[in-house]
Amino acid sequence: NDTVLTGTSLSAQGGVVGSGKALTLAGNADLGGNVSGVSSLAISGTTRLAGNVSSTGDQTYSGAITLASDATLSASSANAAITANSSVNSDSTARAPVGVTIGDVSFGSSKYMTLTMRR
């Protein structure tokens, strides 16, 4: 079954390894490691990202993303999309550009980010 976690502040400091199911985080998320093995990822609040995220399907980040390390977002399905509906910023440390491996990318107001596309 798909997983929905709800809370004010959801934290996964060791990362997340899914089993091919969708993961929804309803709240602010602090992802301290890599996220892998999920079919899709949806986060309704802000996201602190300190690792890579890979999915087979869509990734949706509704709130602002703060990069706490260099990060690569990848979605392997041909029709998958990665959508950031708010800003993408670094913490106080300079970060490498976000690497993205997918076909369709949408960044809402990411004026402080450099986007690198790889296929």
Disulfide bonds with the S-S distance in Angstrom:
none
